[in-house]
Amino acid sequence: MNKLNRTQLLPDRPGIPPMAPMPEPEVVDPAALAAAYRQGDIDLICVLGPTASGKTRYAVQLARQMGHAEILSADSRQVYVGMDIGTGKDLREYGEVPYHLIDLVPAGTKYNIYQYQKAFADAYAAVRASEAIPILCGGSGLYIEAVTRAYKFEKENGLPASALPGNVYYIGTLVSREERVARIDRRLEERLQEGLVEEVRGLMETVSAQDLIYYGLEYKFVTQYLLGELSYDDMVIALGNAIHQFAKRQMTWFRGMERDGIRIHWLRP
């Protein structure tokens, strides 16, 4: 497999806006955070961040440091069974830490935000009932806000606010621009080596190409490659650029949350 051409994947290429200045990193005390939860000052910890920022690894580490804690995923594509490599489930990373809201529906299903909100409410209630500390972890900003800000939906009434957390402590994972670029490139290489193309080829046996393209990023571009619409090298370059653009949009969303009054404690994991 050809190595990625990092000069072709840098976010300063045309069409990829440069990143805004990074927030100043803070330090979070896991013991103090656990105490705040036990005292009722907060009712959910949310670890968010752009792709390749180390949020899952940090959330697992935090869960271990806090003692009895469980993780709820906020990833819009990890809900699909069989979409493992492309969504970066990395389930081994959780180890003994229980996790929820992964592998909920078959690939090919159109899973919507209201379904996620309800699934979260059920999992959140179960974690609380077990006296574990709930940690929401993910990079899907809409999913995060749907459950931490009790979104209502025009066509689907949504859940009562009482079913969702009301006092959330947000933690954001920071890496430098250069490090994130390198991580994204390296992770894409690893996923291709781990069998990303083979995963998508297998999914195409039961899931339409149109649905796979709808899921975006890895599934879109690898499907286009398998359909003969892109060469392998063009697929890798286009996919790498799309992931960089996606990471930029994620950070834009999170900074927008801050402008709306959400306090995010940014740290270097």
C-alpha positions in Angstrom: 0.0 0.0 0.0 1.3 3.5 -0.9 2.1 5.8 2.0 -0.1 8.8 2.4 1.3 11.9 0.9 1.1 14.2 3.9 1.7 17.3 1.8 -1.5 16.5 0.0 -3.5 16.1 3.2 -2.6 19.3 5.1 -5.6 21.3 6.1 -4.2 24.5 4.5 -4.9 23.0 1.0 -7.5 24.9 -1.0 -11.0 24.1 0.2 -9.8 23.3 3.8 -10.0 26.3 6.1 -7.2 26.8 8.6 -8.0 26.1 12.2 -8.9 28.8 14.6 -6.6 29.4 17.6 -6.6 26.5 20.1 -8.2 27.0 23.5 -5.8 27.1 26.5 -5.5 23.6 28.1 -6.7 23.0 31.7 -6.1 20.3 34.2 -9.0 18.1 35.4 -8.9 16.3 38.8 -10.7 12.9 38.4 -11.2 12.6 42.2 -12.8 16.0 42.5 -15.0 15.3 39.5 -16.2 12.0 41.0 -16.9 13.8 44.3 -18.9 16.5 42.4 -21.0 13.7 40.8 -21.6 11.9 44.1 -22.7 15.2 45.7 -25.2 15.9 42.9 -23.4 19.0 41.6 -23.2 17.3 38.2 -25.1 14.4 36.7 -23.1 13.6 33.6 -19.5 14.0 32.4 -19.1 14.6 28.6 -15.8 14.0 26.9 -15.8 15.5 23.4 -13.3 16.4 20.8 -12.5 16.2 17.1 -11.5 12.9 15.4 -8.1 11.6 16.3 -7.8 13.8 19.5 -7.7 10.8 21.9 -11.1 11.3 23.5 -12.0 7.6 23.8 -8.7 6.7 25.3 -9.0 9.6 27.7 -12.6 8.7 28.6 -11.6 5.1 29.4 -8.7 6.4 31.5 -11.0 8.8 33.4 -13.5 6.0 34.0 -10.8 3.9 35.6 -9.5 6.8 37.7 -13.0 7.6 38.9 -13.8 4.1 40.0 -17.3 2.8 39.1 -18.0 4.5 35.8 -19.4 3.5 32.4 -19.2 5.1 29.0 -22.0 6.1 26.7 -21.0 6.6 23.1 -22.0 9.8 21.1 -20.9 8.7 17.7 -23.5 8.8 14.9 -21.9 5.9 13.0 -20.8 3.5 15.7 -24.5 2.6 16.2 -24.2 0.4 13.1 -23.3 -3.3 13.4 -20.5 -4.3 11.1 -19.2 -0.8 10.5 -16.2 -1.3 12.8 -12.9 -0.3 11.1 -14.3 2.7 9.3 -15.9 4.1 12.4 -12.9 3.4 14.7 -14.9 1.4 17.3 -11.7 0.1 18.8 -13.7 -1.9 21.3 -10.6 -3.4 22.9 -9.7 0.0 24.1 -12.5 -0.1 26.6 -11.1 -3.1 28.4 -13.1 -3.8 31.5 -15.0 -0.5 31.4 -18.6 -1.0 30.3 -19.8 0.9 27.3 -23.2 1.6 25.7 -24.9 2.8 22.5 -22.6 1.0 20.1 -23.8 -1.6 17.6 -27.5 -0.8 18.1 -28.9 -1.4 14.5 -27.8 -3.2 11.3 -25.8 -1.3 8.7 -28.1 0.0 6.0 -30.6 1.3 8.6 -31.4 5.0 8.7 -30.9 5.8 12.4 -32.1 9.2 13.4 -31.3 11.6 16.2 -34.6 11.0 18.0 -33.9 7.3 18.2 -30.5 8.1 19.6 -31.9 10.5 22.2 -34.3 7.8 23.4 -31.6 5.1 23.5 -29.4 7.4 25.4 -32.1 8.2 28.0 -32.6 4.4 28.6 -28.9 3.7 28.9 -28.3 6.8 31.0 -31.1 5.7 33.4 -29.6 2.2 33.7 -26.1 3.5 34.4 -27.4 5.8 37.1 -29.5 3.1 38.6 -26.4 0.9 38.9 -24.8 3.8 40.8 -22.0 4.1 38.2 -20.8 7.5 37.0 -22.0 8.1 33.4 -19.4 9.4 30.9 -20.7 10.5 27.5 -17.9 10.3 24.9 -17.9 11.2 21.2 -17.4 13.7 18.5 -20.9 13.9 17.0 -21.9 17.4 18.1 -25.6 17.1 17.2 -25.8 13.8 19.2 -24.1 15.4 22.2 -26.3 18.4 22.2 -29.5 16.4 21.7 -28.9 14.6 25.0 -27.2 17.2 27.0 -29.4 20.2 26.1 -32.7 18.3 25.9 -33.4 19.1 22.2 -37.0 19.0 21.1 -37.8 18.0 17.5 -40.6 19.5 15.3 -42.0 16.2 14.0 -41.1 14.0 17.0 -41.9 15.4 20.3 -38.7 14.4 22.0 -38.2 13.4 25.6 -39.1 15.3 28.7 -36.1 17.2 30.1 -36.3 15.1 33.3 -35.2 12.0 31.3 -31.9 13.7 30.3 -29.0 15.1 32.3 -29.3 18.7 33.4 -25.9 19.5 34.9 -23.2 18.4 32.5 -19.4 18.8 33.0 -17.9 19.1 29.5 -14.3 18.1 28.9 -12.7 18.7 25.5 -9.6 16.8 24.2 -6.9 19.0 22.6 -4.0 18.1 20.3 -2.0 20.5 18.3 -2.9 21.1 14.7 0.3 19.4 13.5 -0.2 16.4 15.8 -3.8 16.0 14.7 -2.8 16.0 11.0 -0.2 13.4 11.7 -2.6 11.3 13.8 -5.3 11.4 11.1 -2.9 10.4 8.4 -1.4 7.6 10.5 -4.8 6.3 11.6 -6.0 6.2 8.0 -3.0 4.2 7.0 -3.6 1.8 9.8 -7.3 1.3 9.0 -6.5 0.5 5.4 -3.9 -2.0 6.6 -6.5 -3.5 9.0 -8.9 -4.2 6.2 -11.1 -1.1 5.7 -11.5 -1.9 2.0 -12.5 -5.5 2.8 -14.9 -4.3 5.4 -16.7 -2.1 2.9 -16.6 -4.8 0.2 -18.3 -7.2 2.7 -21.0 -4.6 3.6 -21.8 -4.1 -0.1 -23.1 -7.7 -0.1 -26.1 -6.6 2.0 -26.1 -2.8 2.0 -26.7 -0.7 -1.1 -23.9 1.5 -2.4 -26.2 4.5 -2.0 -26.6 3.8 1.7 -22.9 3.3 2.2 -22.1 6.6 0.4 -24.8 8.2 2.7 -22.7 7.3 5.7 -19.9 9.4 4.5 -16.1 9.5 4.9 -14.6 6.0 4.8 -17.7 4.4 3.6 -18.4 7.0 0.9 -14.9 7.0 -0.6 -14.1 3.3 -0.3 -17.5 2.5 -1.9 -16.7 4.9 -4.8 -13.3 3.1 -5.2 -15.0 -0.3 -5.3 -17.5 0.9 -7.8 -14.6 2.0 -10.0 -15.4 5.7 -9.7 -12.0 6.5 -8.0 -8.5 5.0 -8.3 -7.0 3.7 -5.1 -4.6 6.6 -4.8 -7.3 9.2 -5.5 -9.5 7.5 -2.9 -6.9 7.7 -0.2 -6.1 11.4 -1.0 -9.8 12.4 -1.2 -10.6 10.5 2.0 -7.7 11.9 3.9 -8.8 15.5 2.9 -12.4 14.8 3.9 -11.4 13.6 7.3 -9.3 16.7 7.9 -12.3 18.8 6.8 -14.5 16.8 9.2 -12.2 17.4 12.1 -12.3 21.1 11.4 -16.1 21.1 11.3 -16.2 19.3 14.6 -14.1 21.9 16.3 -16.2 24.6 14.7 -19.3 23.0 16.3 -17.7 22.7 19.7 -16.5 26.3 19.7 -20.1 27.2 18.7 -21.3 25.4 21.8 -19.0 27.7 23.8 -20.4 30.8 22.1 -23.9 29.5 23.2 -22.7 29.5 26.8 -21.5 26.0 27.3 -18.3 25.8 29.4 -15.9 23.2 28.0 -12.8 22.4 30.0 -10.2 21.7 27.3 -7.2 19.6 28.2 -4.3 17.7 26.6 -5.1 14.0 27.1 
